[in-house]
Amino acid sequence: MVVELEQVLECMCSSYQVELQYFHENATFATVVGTKPTPVIDLSGTVGAQGVAFGAEAGYDTATGKFTKYTAAIGVTKPDYHAAFIL
């Protein structure tokens, strides 16, 4: 059985982290937060339609107050090729 939903909100919890994901037809957003006193927070998102997608990811360490990672990308999909540019 296949069930298709236009929007899905999913939350997963463990003793180490809490993960929240949101899925939509043209967008996806996710975040992961550790359960330590000074957690690391990871955020990511993608938006796209008609063969073009834009995405970004960032990690933030609350102990140091600094970003630990950050990435952005653009992707294009056509019947004859796929291309991506990652910053």
N, CA, C and O atoms as CSV, one atom per row, in Angstrom:
chain,resi,resn,atom,element,x,y,z
A,1,MET,N,N,0.840,-1.174,0.000
A,1,MET,CA,C,0.000,0.000,0.000
A,1,MET,C,C,0.890,1.244,0.000
A,1,MET,O,O,1.816,1.350,0.804
A,2,VAL,N,N,0.610,2.170,-0.891
A,2,VAL,CA,C,1.362,3.418,-0.985
A,2,VAL,C,C,0.439,4.559,-0.589
A,2,VAL,O,O,-0.659,4.712,-1.125
A,3,VAL,N,N,0.908,5.350,0.356
A,3,VAL,CA,C,0.139,6.507,0.812
A,3,VAL,C,C,0.933,7.751,0.458
A,3,VAL,O,O,2.096,7.888,0.837
A,4,GLU,N,N,0.301,8.650,-0.267
A,4,GLU,CA,C,0.966,9.889,-0.640
A,4,GLU,C,C,0.319,11.049,0.102
A,4,GLU,O,O,-0.901,11.209,0.092
A,5,LEU,N,N,1.148,11.846,0.736
A,5,LEU,CA,C,0.683,13.026,1.454
A,5,LEU,C,C,1.395,14.236,0.897
A,5,LEU,O,O,2.568,14.157,0.534
A,6,GLU,N,N,0.699,15.354,0.826
A,6,GLU,CA,C,1.338,16.566,0.343
A,6,GLU,C,C,2.271,17.157,1.386
A,6,GLU,O,O,3.275,17.777,1.035
A,7,GLN,N,N,1.954,16.974,2.672
A,7,GLN,CA,C,2.772,17.525,3.740
A,7,GLN,C,C,2.939,16.481,4.834
A,7,GLN,O,O,1.985,15.787,5.185
A,8,VAL,N,N,4.140,16.370,5.368
A,8,VAL,CA,C,4.413,15.441,6.456
A,8,VAL,C,C,5.284,16.157,7.478
A,8,VAL,O,O,6.281,16.782,7.115
A,9,LEU,N,N,4.918,16.070,8.744
A,9,LEU,CA,C,5.719,16.604,9.843
A,9,LEU,C,C,6.110,15.423,10.703
A,9,LEU,O,O,5.252,14.664,11.153
A,10,GLU,N,N,7.397,15.265,10.931
A,10,GLU,CA,C,7.902,14.094,11.639
A,10,GLU,C,C,8.825,14.546,12.760
A,10,GLU,O,O,9.675,15.413,12.556
A,11,CYS,N,N,8.663,13.967,13.935
A,11,CYS,CA,C,9.512,14.292,15.077
A,11,CYS,C,C,10.057,12.999,15.656
A,11,CYS,O,O,9.296,12.079,15.956
A,12,MET,N,N,11.380,12.925,15.817
A,12,MET,CA,C,12.023,11.760,16.399
A,12,MET,C,C,12.840,12.210,17.609
A,12,MET,O,O,13.636,13.144,17.514
A,13,CYS,N,N,12.642,11.556,18.723
A,13,CYS,CA,C,13.336,11.928,19.946
A,13,CYS,C,C,14.119,10.739,20.474
A,13,CYS,O,O,13.661,9.599,20.393
A,14,SER,N,N,15.293,11.006,21.011
A,14,SER,CA,C,16.085,9.990,21.690
A,14,SER,C,C,16.740,10.660,22.897
A,14,SER,O,O,16.540,11.852,23.134
A,15,SER,N,N,17.500,9.914,23.637
A,15,SER,CA,C,18.154,10.492,24.808
A,15,SER,C,C,19.318,11.399,24.408
A,15,SER,O,O,19.869,12.096,25.260
A,16,TYR,N,N,19.706,11.405,23.116
A,16,TYR,CA,C,20.840,12.205,22.660
A,16,TYR,C,C,20.435,13.430,21.850
A,16,TYR,O,O,21.133,14.443,21.859
A,17,GLN,N,N,19.288,13.336,21.138
A,17,GLN,CA,C,18.912,14.448,20.274
A,17,GLN,C,C,17.423,14.428,19.959
A,17,GLN,O,O,16.736,13.422,20.132
A,18,VAL,N,N,16.955,15.574,19.491
A,18,VAL,CA,C,15.581,15.727,19.016
A,18,VAL,C,C,15.679,16.161,17.555
A,18,VAL,O,O,16.363,17.134,17.235
A,19,GLU,N,N,14.997,15.439,16.678
A,19,GLU,CA,C,15.037,15.735,15.250
A,19,GLU,C,C,13.626,16.045,14.766
A,19,GLU,O,O,12.686,15.298,15.037
A,20,LEU,N,N,13.492,17.143,14.055
A,20,LEU,CA,C,12.206,17.562,13.516
A,20,LEU,C,C,12.360,17.733,12.014
A,20,LEU,O,O,13.260,18.441,11.562
A,21,GLN,N,N,11.487,17.089,11.231
A,21,GLN,CA,C,11.546,17.168,9.775
A,21,GLN,C,C,10.177,17.559,9.235
A,21,GLN,O,O,9.147,17.115,9.742
A,22,TYR,N,N,10.179,18.391,8.206
A,22,TYR,CA,C,8.952,18.800,7.538
A,22,TYR,C,C,9.133,18.552,6.042
A,22,TYR,O,O,10.080,19.048,5.432
A,23,PHE,N,N,8.229,17.793,5.467
A,23,PHE,CA,C,8.292,17.482,4.045
A,23,PHE,C,C,7.064,18.050,3.349
A,23,PHE,O,O,5.939,17.873,3.816
A,24,HIS,N,N,7.281,18.721,2.248
A,24,HIS,CA,C,6.213,19.281,1.421
A,24,HIS,C,C,6.546,18.904,-0.016
A,24,HIS,O,O,7.662,18.472,-0.305
A,25,GLU,N,N,5.607,19.063,-0.893
A,25,GLU,CA,C,5.815,18.707,-2.298
A,25,GLU,C,C,7.025,19.406,-2.902
A,25,GLU,O,O,7.754,18.802,-3.689
A,26,ASN,N,N,7.250,20.665,-2.549
A,26,ASN,CA,C,8.346,21.437,-3.123
A,26,ASN,C,C,9.366,21.935,-2.110
A,26,ASN,O,O,10.210,22.765,-2.449
A,27,ALA,N,N,9.308,21.444,-0.870
A,27,ALA,CA,C,10.237,21.932,0.148
A,27,ALA,C,C,10.459,20.876,1.228
A,27,ALA,O,O,9.591,20.050,1.512
A,28,THR,N,N,11.638,20.932,1.810
A,28,THR,CA,C,11.981,20.060,2.928
A,28,THR,C,C,12.801,20.874,3.915
A,28,THR,O,O,13.731,21.580,3.525
A,29,PHE,N,N,12.456,20.775,5.195
A,29,PHE,CA,C,13.215,21.452,6.241
A,29,PHE,C,C,13.466,20.463,7.367
A,29,PHE,O,O,12.595,19.661,7.706
A,30,ALA,N,N,14.656,20.522,7.944
A,30,ALA,CA,C,14.991,19.611,9.036
A,30,ALA,C,C,15.859,20.334,10.051
A,30,ALA,O,O,16.629,21.232,9.706
A,31,THR,N,N,15.725,19.933,11.299
A,31,THR,CA,C,16.583,20.453,12.361
A,31,THR,C,C,16.868,19.333,13.348
A,31,THR,O,O,16.010,18.493,13.617
A,32,VAL,N,N,18.072,19.331,13.881
A,32,VAL,CA,C,18.487,18.369,14.899
A,32,VAL,C,C,19.108,19.172,16.039
A,32,VAL,O,O,19.996,19.996,15.821
A,33,VAL,N,N,18.630,18.921,17.252
A,33,VAL,CA,C,19.151,19.614,18.433
A,33,VAL,C,C,19.574,18.566,19.440
A,33,VAL,O,O,18.791,17.682,19.787
A,34,GLY,N,N,20.811,18.658,19.912
A,34,GLY,CA,C,21.289,17.750,20.947
A,34,GLY,C,C,20.644,18.066,22.280
A,34,GLY,O,O,20.166,19.179,22.501
A,35,THR,N,N,20.630,17.082,23.171
A,35,THR,CA,C,19.993,17.277,24.478
A,35,THR,C,C,21.003,17.563,25.583
A,35,THR,O,O,20.665,17.479,26.764
A,36,LYS,N,N,22.224,17.896,25.221
A,36,LYS,CA,C,23.230,18.280,26.211
A,36,LYS,C,C,22.927,19.699,26.706
A,36,LYS,O,O,22.131,20.403,26.084
A,37,PRO,N,N,23.544,20.131,27.808
A,37,PRO,CA,C,23.313,21.502,28.291
A,37,PRO,C,C,23.702,22.573,27.271
A,37,PRO,O,O,23.070,23.628,27.224
A,38,THR,N,N,24.726,22.324,26.458
A,38,THR,CA,C,25.111,23.248,25.394
A,38,THR,C,C,25.083,22.480,24.076
A,38,THR,O,O,26.124,22.016,23.610
A,39,PRO,N,N,23.924,22.343,23.481
A,39,PRO,CA,C,23.794,21.475,22.300
A,39,PRO,C,C,24.343,22.096,21.017
A,39,PRO,O,O,24.522,23.310,20.912
A,40,VAL,N,N,24.599,21.229,20.059
A,40,VAL,CA,C,24.900,21.636,18.695
A,40,VAL,C,C,23.581,21.574,17.931
A,40,VAL,O,O,22.845,20.593,18.031
A,41,ILE,N,N,23.288,22.615,17.176
A,41,ILE,CA,C,22.038,22.698,16.421
A,41,ILE,C,C,22.364,22.613,14.938
A,41,ILE,O,O,23.177,23.388,14.433
A,42,ASP,N,N,21.732,21.673,14.237
A,42,ASP,CA,C,21.896,21.527,12.794
A,42,ASP,C,C,20.575,21.878,12.119
A,42,ASP,O,O,19.517,21.392,12.517
A,43,LEU,N,N,20.646,22.723,11.097
A,43,LEU,CA,C,19.475,23.131,10.332
A,43,LEU,C,C,19.745,22.889,8.855
A,43,LEU,O,O,20.862,23.110,8.389
A,44,SER,N,N,18.739,22.437,8.111
A,44,SER,CA,C,18.878,22.294,6.668
A,44,SER,C,C,17.542,22.518,6.004
A,44,SER,O,O,16.488,22.308,6.604
A,45,GLY,N,N,17.597,22.948,4.757
A,45,GLY,CA,C,16.369,23.188,4.012
A,45,GLY,C,C,16.618,23.117,2.523
A,45,GLY,O,O,17.706,23.436,2.042
A,46,THR,N,N,15.597,22.695,1.799
A,46,THR,CA,C,15.650,22.614,0.354
A,46,THR,C,C,14.314,23.073,-0.208
A,46,THR,O,O,13.256,22.695,0.294
A,47,VAL,N,N,14.367,23.884,-1.243
A,47,VAL,CA,C,13.167,24.357,-1.924
A,47,VAL,C,C,13.407,24.194,-3.416
A,47,VAL,O,O,14.473,24.545,-3.922
A,48,GLY,N,N,12.412,23.658,-4.122
A,48,GLY,CA,C,12.592,23.496,-5.554
A,48,GLY,C,C,11.306,23.203,-6.275
A,48,GLY,O,O,10.310,22.807,-5.670
A,49,ALA,N,N,11.336,23.402,-7.579
A,49,ALA,CA,C,10.196,23.109,-8.442
A,49,ALA,C,C,10.671,23.115,-9.890
A,49,ALA,O,O,11.611,23.829,-10.238
A,50,GLN,N,N,10.032,22.333,-10.715
A,50,GLN,CA,C,10.274,22.295,-12.152
A,50,GLN,C,C,11.740,22.128,-12.506
A,50,GLN,O,O,12.240,22.797,-13.410
A,51,GLY,N,N,12.434,21.242,-11.802
A,51,GLY,CA,C,13.807,20.909,-12.144
A,51,GLY,C,C,14.886,21.792,-11.560
A,51,GLY,O,O,16.062,21.588,-11.863
A,52,VAL,N,N,14.536,22.768,-10.731
A,52,VAL,CA,C,15.533,23.642,-10.101
A,52,VAL,C,C,15.350,23.545,-8.590
A,52,VAL,O,O,14.232,23.635,-8.083
A,53,ALA,N,N,16.466,23.360,-7.872
A,53,ALA,CA,C,16.405,23.244,-6.410
A,53,ALA,C,C,17.469,24.127,-5.773
A,53,ALA,O,O,18.574,24.263,-6.298
A,54,PHE,N,N,17.123,24.724,-4.635
A,54,PHE,CA,C,18.036,25.533,-3.829
A,54,PHE,C,C,18.072,24.921,-2.437
A,54,PHE,O,O,17.026,24.584,-1.882
A,55,GLY,N,N,19.267,24.774,-1.866
A,55,GLY,CA,C,19.364,24.185,-0.543
A,55,GLY,C,C,20.433,24.855,0.294
A,55,GLY,O,O,21.341,25.501,-0.229
A,56,ALA,N,N,20.311,24.691,1.609
A,56,ALA,CA,C,21.292,25.252,2.531
A,56,ALA,C,C,21.344,24.391,3.786
A,56,ALA,O,O,20.371,23.728,4.147
A,57,GLU,N,N,22.504,24.416,4.444
A,57,GLU,CA,C,22.706,23.664,5.681
A,57,GLU,C,C,23.603,24.496,6.591
A,57,GLU,O,O,24.525,25.163,6.122
A,58,ALA,N,N,23.330,24.454,7.889
A,58,ALA,CA,C,24.161,25.170,8.853
A,58,ALA,C,C,24.200,24.398,10.162
A,58,ALA,O,O,23.226,23.752,10.548
A,59,GLY,N,N,25.323,24.473,10.828
A,59,GLY,CA,C,25.487,23.891,12.151
A,59,GLY,C,C,25.966,24.973,13.101
A,59,GLY,O,O,26.853,25.754,12.754
A,60,TYR,N,N,25.390,25.029,14.296
A,60,TYR,CA,C,25.715,26.066,15.268
A,60,TYR,C,C,26.007,25.424,16.614
A,60,TYR,O,O,25.196,24.658,17.133
A,61,ASP,N,N,27.163,25.737,17.174
A,61,ASP,CA,C,27.566,25.217,18.479
A,61,ASP,C,C,27.213,26.254,19.541
A,61,ASP,O,O,27.796,27.337,19.571
A,62,THR,N,N,26.263,25.926,20.406
A,62,THR,CA,C,25.830,26.893,21.417
A,62,THR,C,C,26.881,27.103,22.506
A,62,THR,O,O,26.848,28.120,23.198
A,63,ALA,N,N,27.808,26.165,22.672
A,63,ALA,CA,C,28.858,26.324,23.684
A,63,ALA,C,C,29.843,27.418,23.300
A,63,ALA,O,O,30.268,28.204,24.147
A,64,THR,N,N,30.207,27.466,22.016
A,64,THR,CA,C,31.177,28.465,21.561
A,64,THR,C,C,30.516,29.679,20.923
A,64,THR,O,O,31.148,30.724,20.766
A,65,GLY,N,N,29.228,29.541,20.552
A,65,GLY,CA,C,28.534,30.636,19.889
A,65,GLY,C,C,28.984,30.836,18.460
A,65,GLY,O,O,28.880,31.942,17.928
A,66,LYS,N,N,29.490,29.774,17.820
A,66,LYS,CA,C,29.989,29.882,16.447
A,66,LYS,C,C,29.332,28.848,15.545
A,66,LYS,O,O,28.890,27.789,15.990
A,67,PHE,N,N,29.283,29.193,14.259
A,67,PHE,CA,C,28.821,28.236,13.268
A,67,PHE,C,C,29.919,27.214,13.014
A,67,PHE,O,O,31.073,27.579,12.791
A,68,THR,N,N,29.561,25.938,13.047
A,68,THR,CA,C,30.542,24.881,12.830
A,68,THR,C,C,30.583,24.431,11.378
A,68,THR,O,O,31.586,23.877,10.926
A,69,LYS,N,N,29.495,24.666,10.642
A,69,LYS,CA,C,29.462,24.342,9.212
A,69,LYS,C,C,28.369,25.164,8.546
A,69,LYS,O,O,27.397,25.563,9.186
A,70,TYR,N,N,28.541,25.409,7.266
A,70,TYR,CA,C,27.524,26.087,6.480
A,70,TYR,C,C,27.772,25.768,5.010
A,70,TYR,O,O,28.908,25.810,4.540
A,71,THR,N,N,26.716,25.454,4.303
A,71,THR,CA,C,26.790,25.061,2.908
A,71,THR,C,C,25.540,25.564,2.199
A,71,THR,O,O,24.457,25.605,2.783
A,72,ALA,N,N,25.699,25.943,0.945
A,72,ALA,CA,C,24.562,26.310,0.102
A,72,ALA,C,C,24.763,25.653,-1.261
A,72,ALA,O,O,25.896,25.434,-1.689
A,73,ALA,N,N,23.663,25.340,-1.936
A,73,ALA,CA,C,23.764,24.670,-3.228
A,73,ALA,C,C,22.594,25.023,-4.122
A,73,ALA,O,O,21.509,25.374,-3.659
A,74,ILE,N,N,22.846,24.920,-5.417
A,74,ILE,CA,C,21.826,25.087,-6.446
A,74,ILE,C,C,21.943,23.880,-7.364
A,74,ILE,O,O,23.045,23.506,-7.764
A,75,GLY,N,N,20.816,23.271,-7.698
A,75,GLY,CA,C,20.826,22.119,-8.589
A,75,GLY,C,C,19.815,22.276,-9.707
A,75,GLY,O,O,18.748,22.859,-9.515
A,76,VAL,N,N,20.159,21.748,-10.887
A,76,VAL,CA,C,19.275,21.786,-12.048
A,76,VAL,C,C,19.173,20.376,-12.603
A,76,VAL,O,O,20.185,19.698,-12.784
A,77,THR,N,N,17.950,19.935,-12.874
A,77,THR,CA,C,17.730,18.611,-13.442
A,77,THR,C,C,16.925,18.757,-14.733
A,77,THR,O,O,15.844,19.345,-14.738
A,78,LYS,N,N,17.453,18.226,-15.803
A,78,LYS,CA,C,16.791,18.203,-17.108
A,78,LYS,C,C,16.800,16.764,-17.611
A,78,LYS,O,O,17.537,15.937,-17.072
A,79,PRO,N,N,16.010,16.444,-18.618
A,79,PRO,CA,C,15.986,15.064,-19.112
A,79,PRO,C,C,17.352,14.540,-19.574
A,79,PRO,O,O,17.620,13.343,-19.469
A,80,ASP,N,N,18.210,15.421,-20.081
A,80,ASP,CA,C,19.504,14.992,-20.616
A,80,ASP,C,C,20.677,15.150,-19.656
A,80,ASP,O,O,21.743,14.588,-19.908
A,81,TYR,N,N,20.518,15.891,-18.569
A,81,TYR,CA,C,21.642,16.127,-17.663
A,81,TYR,C,C,21.172,16.548,-16.276
A,81,TYR,O,O,20.018,16.924,-16.073
A,82,HIS,N,N,22.100,16.474,-15.332
A,82,HIS,CA,C,21.923,16.969,-13.964
A,82,HIS,C,C,23.142,17.807,-13.641
A,82,HIS,O,O,24.264,17.416,-13.964
A,83,ALA,N,N,22.944,18.949,-13.012
A,83,ALA,CA,C,24.056,19.804,-12.642
A,83,ALA,C,C,23.823,20.375,-11.253
A,83,ALA,O,O,22.690,20.642,-10.852
A,84,ALA,N,N,24.929,20.555,-10.523
A,84,ALA,CA,C,24.832,21.134,-9.184
A,84,ALA,C,C,26.031,22.033,-8.943
A,84,ALA,O,O,27.143,21.766,-9.398
A,85,PHE,N,N,25.771,23.096,-8.222
A,85,PHE,CA,C,26.816,24.037,-7.805
A,85,PHE,C,C,26.735,24.157,-6.294
A,85,PHE,O,O,25.726,24.607,-5.749
A,86,ILE,N,N,27.811,23.748,-5.615
A,86,ILE,CA,C,27.825,23.733,-4.151
A,86,ILE,C,C,28.837,24.762,-3.661
A,86,ILE,O,O,29.986,24.770,-4.101
A,87,LEU,N,N,28.411,25.621,-2.758
A,87,LEU,CA,C,29.296,26.655,-2.191
A,87,LEU,C,C,29.896,26.179,-0.892
A,87,LEU,O,O,30.666,26.907,-0.266
